[in-house]
Amino acid sequence: MFPDLTRHPDYLKPQSLAWCNQLAARTGKYEFPWRSVYEGPTDEEVLTDKLISAARGRVLDVGCAHGGYTSRWASQAEEVVGYDMTEGFLATADRNRPPNVRYVLGNTHDGLPFPNDTFDMAYTKKGPTSWYKEGNRVVRPGGAIVLFHPGDGNGEGGELGIVFPGLFAPPAAGTPILDQIRERLADSGLTDIRLTTLRETAWLPSPEDVFEIACFGQSDEFRAYAREQCYGRIVKQFEKHAGDKGLRTTGFHYLIEAKER
């Protein structure tokens, strides 16, 4: 029903360094531009409740982006360090940081540039999975590590792929994200690992919100092409399938709590 937008010459793979750099140049922040109306507490609020109890002493935020979430812990921690691969996001973070917050540029694939036992706890909010073993090294013995990642639906959810075939991926059986997480946890040296699958329901109020999801982080040229080729059909499909609250979607996240060995 929809063209393959990934074939557009300006398309960048989401979460790639080039995509992050482009988003940082456009907005300076990693923030979703679409609206969502949630049913009950969001998965991110569950994470926040965990960190309210855990964020003490010296805290490391891996994949901190523009630092909006990082700075939240400044009032209860001795020091908070944000680590991210996108220079433009960190430029925004540095302009708004409290005195006991600092930011470090780097890529988790190259390790973490901190000495052993530097931190009392570390966490990631939808960040990379490649740093688990390094996290075990830089967090002191017995320190906490909290990990939060988008999850697999394993055949559930995927409503956008059903309503807008070709524009979004359909529901898929299997748990490739969880499989990778478990593999990296097994090699991490972490102990007392507890993994919880979270599920949230949200409504997208308008076709414009769907369009923003499809074009998030892409160039102006890409957005103009997508609007010309897809927006009319997005409106028709939205009106066909949406209810009073909008279009219902289901999301999944993994919340992992562990200790440094």
C-alpha contacts under 8 A as a table, 3 or more apart, distances in Angstrom:
res1	aa1	res2	aa2	distance
1	M	164	F	7.33
1	M	165	P	5.98
1	M	166	G	6.33
2	F	164	F	7.22
2	F	165	P	6.48
2	F	166	G	5.02
2	F	167	L	5.73
2	F	230	C	6.61
2	F	233	R	7.95
3	P	166	G	6.43
3	P	167	L	7.15
3	P	229	Q	7.65
3	P	230	C	7.74
4	D	7	R	5.97
4	D	8	H	7.98
4	D	166	G	6.27
4	D	167	L	6.90
5	L	8	H	5.56
5	L	11	Y	7.33
5	L	167	L	7.35
5	L	226	A	7.23
6	T	9	P	8.00
6	T	11	Y	5.63
6	T	12	L	7.80
7	R	11	Y	7.02
8	H	11	Y	5.41
8	H	222	F	7.07
10	D	218	Q	7.69
10	D	219	S	6.79
10	D	221	E	7.23
10	D	222	F	6.01
11	Y	218	Q	6.55
11	Y	219	S	7.67
11	Y	222	F	6.68
12	L	16	S	7.52
12	L	18	A	7.02
12	L	19	W	5.53
12	L	218	Q	6.71
13	K	16	S	5.73
13	K	19	W	6.35
14	P	19	W	5.80
14	P	20	C	7.65
14	P	217	G	7.34
15	Q	19	W	6.03
15	Q	20	C	6.05
16	S	19	W	5.14
16	S	20	C	6.18
17	L	20	C	5.06
17	L	21	N	6.02
17	L	85	M	7.39
17	L	86	T	7.00
18	A	21	N	5.10
18	A	22	Q	6.16
19	W	22	Q	5.11
19	W	23	L	6.19
19	W	217	G	6.46
19	W	218	Q	7.29
20	C	23	L	5.08
20	C	24	A	6.03
20	C	86	T	6.36
20	C	217	G	7.42
21	N	24	A	5.05
21	N	25	A	6.14
21	N	86	T	6.09
21	N	87	E	7.51
21	N	88	G	6.52
22	Q	25	A	5.08
22	Q	26	R	6.26
22	Q	217	G	6.86
22	Q	218	Q	7.45
22	Q	219	S	7.56
23	L	26	R	5.07
23	L	27	T	6.08
23	L	28	G	6.91
23	L	29	K	7.25
23	L	30	Y	7.26
23	L	217	G	4.93
23	L	218	Q	7.29
24	A	27	T	5.40
24	A	28	G	4.11
24	A	29	K	5.74
24	A	30	Y	7.27
24	A	86	T	7.58
24	A	88	G	5.02
24	A	89	F	5.57
25	A	28	G	5.83
25	A	88	G	6.51
27	T	30	Y	7.84
28	G	66	H	7.12
28	G	88	G	6.07
28	G	89	F	5.49
28	G	91	A	7.81
28	G	92	T	5.92
29	K	65	A	7.05
29	K	66	H	5.27
29	K	89	F	5.76
29	K	92	T	7.12
30	Y	65	A	6.16
30	Y	66	H	6.41
30	Y	89	F	7.41
32	F	35	R	7.96
32	F	213	I	7.99
32	F	216	F	7.56
33	P	209	D	7.89
33	P	212	E	6.49
33	P	213	I	7.84
33	P	216	F	7.57
34	W	208	E	7.75
34	W	209	D	4.73
34	W	210	V	7.56
34	W	212	E	5.78
34	W	213	I	6.66
35	R	204	L	6.35
35	R	205	P	6.99
35	R	209	D	6.10
36	S	202	A	5.92
36	S	203	W	5.62
36	S	204	L	5.14
36	S	205	P	7.00
37	V	202	A	5.29
37	V	203	W	5.09
37	V	204	L	6.62
37	V	205	P	7.46
38	Y	41	P	7.30
38	Y	42	T	6.71
38	Y	200	E	7.50
38	Y	201	T	5.92
38	Y	202	A	4.23
38	Y	203	W	6.44
39	E	42	T	7.71
39	E	200	E	7.24
39	E	201	T	5.55
39	E	202	A	5.99
40	G	200	E	7.94
41	P	45	E	6.20
41	P	46	V	7.25
41	P	200	E	7.88
42	T	45	E	5.17
42	T	46	V	6.69
42	T	200	E	6.16
43	D	46	V	5.10
43	D	47	L	6.52
43	D	198	L	6.28
43	D	199	R	6.97
43	D	200	E	6.38
43	D	253	H	6.94
44	E	47	L	4.99
44	E	48	T	6.19
45	E	48	T	4.89
45	E	49	D	6.23
46	V	49	D	5.24
46	V	50	K	6.57
47	L	50	K	5.18
47	L	51	L	6.37
47	L	148	F	7.22
47	L	255	L	7.29
48	T	51	L	5.07
48	T	52	I	6.12
49	D	52	I	5.22
49	D	53	S	6.98
50	K	53	S	5.62
50	K	54	A	6.31
51	L	54	A	4.69
51	L	55	A	5.28
51	L	146	V	7.86
52	I	55	A	6.00
52	I	73	W	7.94
53	S	56	R	7.91
54	A	121	M	7.33
54	A	144	A	7.12
55	A	59	V	6.32
55	A	73	W	6.68
55	A	76	Q	7.05
55	A	77	A	6.31
55	A	121	M	6.67
56	R	59	V	6.65
56	R	76	Q	6.26
56	R	77	A	4.64
56	R	78	E	6.94
56	R	120	D	6.90
56	R	121	M	7.26
57	G	77	A	4.94
57	G	78	E	4.77
57	G	79	E	6.57
57	G	119	F	7.50
57	G	120	D	5.72
57	G	121	M	7.74
58	R	77	A	6.25
58	R	78	E	5.55
58	R	79	E	4.78
58	R	80	V	5.89
58	R	81	V	7.82
58	R	118	T	7.53
58	R	119	F	4.90
58	R	120	D	5.22
58	R	121	M	6.75
59	V	77	A	6.90
59	V	78	E	7.93
59	V	79	E	6.21
59	V	80	V	4.70
59	V	81	V	6.21
59	V	119	F	5.73
59	V	120	D	6.11
59	V	121	M	5.19
59	V	122	A	5.57
59	V	123	Y	8.00
60	L	80	V	5.91
60	L	81	V	4.91
60	L	82	G	6.01
60	L	83	Y	7.49
60	L	119	F	6.66
60	L	121	M	6.50
60	L	122	A	4.46
60	L	123	Y	6.37
61	D	64	C	5.64
61	D	70	T	6.41
61	D	80	V	7.40
61	D	81	V	6.13
61	D	82	G	4.73
61	D	83	Y	6.15
61	D	122	A	5.97
61	D	123	Y	5.31
61	D	124	T	5.72
61	D	125	K	7.94
62	V	82	G	6.19
62	V	83	Y	5.01
62	V	84	D	6.53
62	V	122	A	7.41
62	V	123	Y	6.24
62	V	124	T	4.98
62	V	125	K	7.68
62	V	127	G	6.53
62	V	128	P	7.64
63	G	82	G	7.25
63	G	83	Y	5.67
63	G	84	D	4.74
63	G	85	M	7.47
63	G	124	T	6.27
63	G	125	K	7.16
63	G	126	K	7.72
63	G	127	G	4.86
63	G	128	P	6.72
64	C	67	G	5.41
64	C	69	Y	7.35
64	C	70	T	6.38
64	C	82	G	5.30
64	C	83	Y	5.77
64	C	84	D	5.62
64	C	124	T	7.61
64	C	125	K	7.65
64	C	127	G	7.75
65	A	68	G	7.93
65	A	83	Y	7.92
65	A	84	D	5.93
65	A	86	T	7.02
65	A	89	F	5.26
65	A	90	L	6.53
65	A	93	A	7.74
66	H	89	F	4.33
66	H	90	L	5.45
66	H	91	A	7.56
66	H	92	T	5.59
66	H	93	A	4.66
67	G	70	T	4.81
67	G	71	S	6.12
67	G	82	G	6.96
67	G	89	F	7.74
67	G	90	L	7.22
67	G	92	T	7.72
67	G	93	A	4.83
67	G	97	R	7.74
68	G	71	S	5.83
68	G	72	R	7.08
68	G	93	A	7.24
69	Y	72	R	5.36
69	Y	73	W	7.86
70	T	73	W	6.25
70	T	74	A	7.72
70	T	80	V	7.15
70	T	81	V	7.81
70	T	82	G	6.48
71	S	74	A	5.35
71	S	80	V	7.55
71	S	97	R	6.54
71	S	98	P	6.80
71	S	101	V	6.77
72	R	75	S	7.27
73	W	76	Q	5.57
73	W	77	A	5.99
73	W	80	V	7.09
74	A	77	A	5.41
74	A	78	E	7.36
74	A	79	E	6.84
74	A	80	V	6.38
74	A	98	P	6.81
74	A	100	N	6.42
74	A	101	V	6.58
77	A	80	V	6.64
78	E	100	N	6.91
79	E	100	N	5.01
79	E	101	V	5.87
80	V	100	N	6.43
80	V	101	V	4.76
80	V	102	R	6.57
81	V	101	V	5.80
81	V	102	R	5.07
81	V	103	Y	5.55
81	V	104	V	7.25
82	G	101	V	7.64
82	G	102	R	6.35
82	G	103	Y	4.62
82	G	104	V	6.18
83	Y	103	Y	5.90
83	Y	104	V	4.92
83	Y	105	L	5.91
83	Y	106	G	6.66
84	D	87	E	7.73
84	D	90	L	7.26
84	D	103	Y	7.89
84	D	104	V	6.70
84	D	105	L	5.36
84	D	106	G	5.74
84	D	107	N	6.63
85	M	105	L	5.52
85	M	106	G	4.76
85	M	107	N	5.00
85	M	108	T	7.97
86	T	89	F	5.53
86	T	90	L	6.55
86	T	105	L	7.09
86	T	106	G	7.97
87	E	90	L	5.16
87	E	91	A	6.21
87	E	105	L	6.60
88	G	91	A	5.09
88	G	92	T	6.66
89	F	92	T	5.30
89	F	93	A	6.33
90	L	93	A	4.71
90	L	94	D	6.00
90	L	103	Y	6.68
90	L	104	V	7.89
90	L	105	L	7.42
91	A	94	D	5.25
91	A	95	R	6.55
92	T	95	R	5.36
92	T	96	N	6.83
93	A	96	N	5.46
93	A	97	R	6.02
93	A	103	Y	7.53
94	D	97	R	5.35
94	D	102	R	7.33
94	D	103	Y	7.05
97	R	100	N	8.00
97	R	101	V	5.92
97	R	102	R	7.15
98	P	101	V	5.49
99	P	102	R	7.87
106	G	110	D	7.60
106	G	112	L	7.73
107	N	110	D	5.57
107	N	111	G	6.98
107	N	112	L	7.78
108	T	111	G	4.87
108	T	112	L	6.11
108	T	128	P	7.44
108	T	130	S	6.14
108	T	131	W	5.56
109	H	130	S	6.19
109	H	131	W	7.24
111	G	131	W	6.70
111	G	134	E	6.37
112	L	131	W	7.45
112	L	134	E	6.33
112	L	135	G	7.84
112	L	138	V	7.85
114	F	118	T	6.70
114	F	138	V	6.41
115	P	118	T	5.82
115	P	138	V	6.13
116	N	137	R	5.43
116	N	138	V	4.46
116	N	139	V	7.00
116	N	140	R	7.39
117	D	120	D	7.69
117	D	137	R	6.40
117	D	138	V	4.54
117	D	139	V	4.64
117	D	140	R	3.93
117	D	141	P	7.11
118	T	138	V	5.29
118	T	139	V	5.82
118	T	140	R	6.45
119	F	122	A	6.98
119	F	138	V	6.18
119	F	139	V	4.63
119	F	140	R	5.96
119	F	143	G	7.75
120	D	139	V	5.71
120	D	140	R	5.75
120	D	143	G	5.17
120	D	144	A	6.91
121	M	139	V	5.96
121	M	140	R	7.75
121	M	143	G	5.32
121	M	144	A	4.70
121	M	145	I	5.60
122	A	135	G	7.13
122	A	139	V	6.94
122	A	144	A	6.60
122	A	145	I	4.91
122	A	146	V	6.47
123	Y	145	I	5.52
123	Y	146	V	4.57
123	Y	147	L	5.46
123	Y	148	F	7.79
124	T	127	G	5.24
124	T	128	P	7.50
124	T	146	V	6.71
124	T	147	L	5.16
124	T	148	F	5.93
124	T	149	H	7.98
125	K	147	L	6.76
125	K	148	F	5.10
125	K	149	H	6.68
126	K	147	L	7.92
126	K	148	F	5.40
126	K	149	H	4.40
126	K	150	P	6.27
127	G	148	F	7.46
127	G	149	H	6.74
128	P	131	W	6.99
129	T	132	Y	6.36
129	T	181	I	6.70
129	T	184	R	7.30
130	S	133	K	7.80
130	S	184	R	7.36
131	W	134	E	5.17
131	W	135	G	5.88
132	Y	135	G	4.91
132	Y	136	N	6.43
132	Y	184	R	6.70
132	Y	185	L	6.66
132	Y	188	S	5.40
133	K	136	N	5.19
133	K	137	R	6.69
133	K	184	R	7.66
133	K	185	L	7.78
133	K	187	D	6.72
133	K	188	S	3.92
133	K	189	G	6.44
133	K	190	L	7.67
134	E	137	R	4.97
134	E	138	V	6.31
134	E	188	S	7.63
135	G	138	V	5.32
135	G	139	V	5.98
135	G	145	I	7.63
136	N	139	V	5.66
136	N	140	R	7.94
136	N	188	S	6.60
136	N	189	G	6.44
136	N	190	L	6.05
136	N	260	E	5.18
136	N	261	R	7.00
137	R	140	R	7.52
137	R	260	E	7.81
139	V	143	G	5.90
139	V	144	A	7.64
139	V	145	I	7.99
139	V	260	E	6.41
140	R	143	G	5.33
140	R	260	E	6.70
141	P	259	K	7.87
141	P	260	E	5.24
141	P	261	R	5.71
142	G	259	K	5.56
142	G	260	E	5.00
142	G	261	R	6.21
143	G	259	K	5.61
143	G	260	E	5.34
144	A	257	E	7.31
144	A	258	A	5.96
144	A	259	K	4.77
144	A	260	E	6.40
145	I	257	E	5.94
145	I	258	A	5.21
145	I	259	K	5.92
145	I	260	E	7.21
146	V	255	L	7.31
146	V	256	I	5.70
146	V	257	E	4.71
146	V	258	A	6.49
147	L	254	Y	7.76
147	L	255	L	5.76
147	L	256	I	4.88
147	L	257	E	6.46
148	F	253	H	6.84
148	F	254	Y	5.65
148	F	255	L	4.72
148	F	256	I	6.42
149	H	253	H	5.44
149	H	254	Y	5.26
149	H	255	L	6.82
150	P	251	G	7.99
150	P	252	F	6.05
150	P	253	H	4.33
150	P	254	Y	6.32
151	G	177	I	6.42
151	G	178	L	6.99
151	G	197	T	7.55
151	G	251	G	7.67
151	G	252	F	4.67
151	G	253	H	4.12
151	G	254	Y	5.47
152	D	174	G	7.48
152	D	175	T	5.37
152	D	176	P	7.25
152	D	177	I	6.26
152	D	178	L	6.98
152	D	252	F	6.25
152	D	253	H	7.45
153	G	156	E	4.72
153	G	157	G	5.83
153	G	158	G	7.43
153	G	171	P	7.18
153	G	172	A	7.26
153	G	173	A	7.49
153	G	174	G	7.96
153	G	175	T	7.51
153	G	251	G	7.55
153	G	252	F	6.36
154	N	171	P	7.41
154	N	172	A	5.83
154	N	173	A	4.26
154	N	174	G	4.79
154	N	175	T	5.81
155	G	158	G	7.80
155	G	171	P	5.07
155	G	172	A	4.72
155	G	173	A	4.40
155	G	174	G	7.25
156	E	171	P	6.20
156	E	172	A	7.67
156	E	250	T	7.96
157	G	171	P	6.30
157	G	249	T	6.66
157	G	250	T	4.88
157	G	251	G	6.69
158	G	161	G	5.39
158	G	162	I	6.66
158	G	169	A	7.17
158	G	170	P	5.55
158	G	171	P	4.50
158	G	172	A	7.93
158	G	249	T	7.28
158	G	250	T	7.03
159	E	162	I	5.08
159	E	163	V	6.22
159	E	170	P	7.47
159	E	171	P	7.45
159	E	248	R	7.38
159	E	249	T	5.69
159	E	250	T	7.23
160	L	163	V	5.22
160	L	164	F	5.62
160	L	165	P	7.69
160	L	168	F	6.01
160	L	169	A	7.58
160	L	170	P	7.36
160	L	249	T	7.18
161	G	164	F	5.25
161	G	165	P	5.13
161	G	166	G	7.19
161	G	167	L	6.94
161	G	168	F	4.50
161	G	169	A	4.77
161	G	170	P	4.01
161	G	171	P	6.72
162	I	165	P	5.68
162	I	170	P	5.78
162	I	171	P	7.58
163	V	237	Q	6.48
163	V	238	F	7.69
163	V	241	H	7.27
164	F	167	L	5.54
164	F	168	F	6.30
164	F	234	I	7.20
164	F	237	Q	7.05
165	P	168	F	6.14
165	P	169	A	7.24
165	P	170	P	7.06
166	G	169	A	6.88
167	L	214	A	7.09
168	F	214	A	7.52
175	T	178	L	5.32
175	T	179	D	6.06
176	P	179	D	4.99
176	P	180	Q	6.29
177	I	180	Q	5.32
177	I	181	I	6.25
178	L	181	I	4.97
178	L	182	R	6.06
178	L	254	Y	7.96
179	D	182	R	5.26
179	D	183	E	6.21
180	Q	183	E	5.05
180	Q	184	R	6.24
181	I	184	R	5.24
181	I	185	L	6.03
182	R	185	L	4.99
182	R	186	A	6.04
183	E	186	A	5.22
183	E	187	D	6.60
184	R	187	D	5.15
184	R	188	S	6.01
185	L	188	S	4.91
185	L	189	G	7.39
185	L	190	L	6.94
186	A	189	G	7.00
186	A	190	L	7.93
189	G	260	E	7.47
189	G	261	R	6.38
190	L	193	I	7.05
190	L	258	A	6.26
190	L	259	K	5.72
190	L	260	E	5.16
190	L	261	R	5.48
191	T	258	A	5.84
191	T	259	K	5.21
191	T	260	E	6.34
191	T	261	R	5.78
192	D	257	E	7.76
192	D	258	A	5.28
192	D	259	K	5.79
193	I	256	I	6.85
193	I	257	E	5.74
193	I	258	A	4.39
193	I	259	K	7.06
194	R	256	I	5.56
194	R	257	E	5.17
194	R	258	A	6.36
195	L	254	Y	6.76
195	L	255	L	5.75
195	L	256	I	4.45
195	L	257	E	6.58
196	T	254	Y	5.78
196	T	255	L	5.16
196	T	256	I	6.38
197	T	252	F	7.02
197	T	253	H	5.93
197	T	254	Y	4.79
197	T	255	L	6.42
198	L	252	F	5.56
198	L	253	H	5.06
198	L	254	Y	6.06
198	L	255	L	7.16
199	R	250	T	7.12
199	R	251	G	5.72
199	R	252	F	4.60
199	R	253	H	6.55
200	E	250	T	5.82
200	E	251	G	5.20
200	E	252	F	6.42
201	T	248	R	7.08
201	T	249	T	5.85
201	T	250	T	4.72
201	T	251	G	6.38
202	A	248	R	5.88
202	A	249	T	5.34
202	A	250	T	6.43
202	A	251	G	7.85
203	W	245	K	6.23
203	W	246	G	5.39
203	W	247	L	5.10
203	W	248	R	4.45
203	W	249	T	5.94
204	L	207	P	7.88
204	L	209	D	6.23
204	L	210	V	7.13
204	L	245	K	7.64
204	L	246	G	5.23
204	L	247	L	5.05
204	L	248	R	6.61
204	L	249	T	7.55
205	P	209	D	6.96
205	P	245	K	6.23
205	P	246	G	4.30
205	P	247	L	6.55
206	S	209	D	5.46
206	S	210	V	7.06
206	S	238	F	7.60
206	S	246	G	6.42
206	S	247	L	7.79
207	P	210	V	5.15
207	P	211	F	6.35
207	P	234	I	6.21
207	P	235	V	5.42
207	P	238	F	6.02
208	E	211	F	4.95
208	E	212	E	6.18
209	D	212	E	5.08
209	D	213	I	6.39
210	V	213	I	5.22
210	V	214	A	6.40
210	V	234	I	7.54
211	F	214	A	5.14
211	F	215	C	6.25
211	F	227	R	7.78
211	F	231	Y	7.05
211	F	234	I	7.45
212	E	215	C	5.14
212	E	216	F	5.62
213	I	216	F	5.27
215	C	218	Q	5.52
215	C	222	F	7.65
215	C	223	R	6.11
215	C	226	A	7.65
218	Q	222	F	6.20
218	Q	223	R	6.72
219	S	222	F	5.15
219	S	223	R	6.22
220	D	223	R	5.03
220	D	224	A	6.12
221	E	224	A	5.20
221	E	225	Y	6.29
222	F	225	Y	5.15
222	F	226	A	6.10
223	R	226	A	5.04
223	R	227	R	6.04
224	A	227	R	5.20
224	A	228	E	6.22
225	Y	228	E	5.20
225	Y	229	Q	6.08
226	A	229	Q	5.17
226	A	230	C	5.47
226	A	231	Y	7.00
227	R	230	C	5.43
227	R	231	Y	4.81
227	R	232	G	7.91
228	E	231	Y	6.38
228	E	232	G	7.92
229	Q	232	G	7.72
230	C	233	R	5.48
230	C	234	I	6.10
231	Y	234	I	4.87
231	Y	235	V	6.25
232	G	235	V	5.25
232	G	236	K	6.47
233	R	236	K	5.04
233	R	237	Q	6.13
234	I	237	Q	5.30
234	I	238	F	5.95
235	V	238	F	5.10
235	V	239	E	6.12
236	K	239	E	5.30
236	K	240	K	6.21
237	Q	240	K	5.02
237	Q	241	H	6.24
238	F	241	H	5.39
238	F	242	A	5.53
238	F	247	L	6.99
239	E	242	A	5.62
241	H	247	L	6.79
242	A	245	K	7.47
242	A	246	G	4.84
242	A	247	L	4.38
242	A	248	R	7.24
243	G	246	G	5.07
243	G	247	L	6.28
243	G	248	R	7.91
245	K	248	R	7.85
